[in-house]
């Protein structure tokens, strides 16, 4: 594809598409195309931090930066109960629902205080135990797996939570960078992540 055509393509993108590209897909582009994206962001007068996000996406976060983001997240008020008595932690919430020949299942990150994580995990454990079995064959196979994961992950939540938070920071570095100085926005972003 001709570089002029590429430039015209980015010029025709909607603002939201260009922002999504800058936050999540920039590492997939050739270096000369990245410069076109940065030019277009500046030309449109979009958030000037987006060009910084582009540059950050093109490099790997250092261990110190990852640790700093983790500490920032852990010091936030809980996005579920809004209290700040406990440091935030992370866990995977496993959800399975079945109906005859149809089974839906997913594992999703959940960031909250340990009390809220326990409540959510126990709620999903109960719902999985009641509603997971009813699909053939996957409900019968996956439900015991998810129930087992509930107990094994709970036993090592502190270490497991740190691993999940590290992956979360690496996967969401652009969003965290844009919100790092605004506690309310960061808390809202994490609350959205938690929603099923």
TASULGI-V500785 format. One record per helix or strand. SS is the DSSP state (~ for helix, > for strand). FROM is the first residue (numbers start at 1). TO is the last residue. If there is no record, write none. Layout:
SS|FROM|TO ; SS|FROM|TO
This chain:
~|3|12 ; ~|15|28 ; ~|31|44 ; ~|49|57 ; ~|63|74 ; >|89|100 ; >|102|112 ; ~|114|131 ; >|135|135 ; ~|138|155 ; ~|157|171 ; ~|173|179 ; ~|183|194
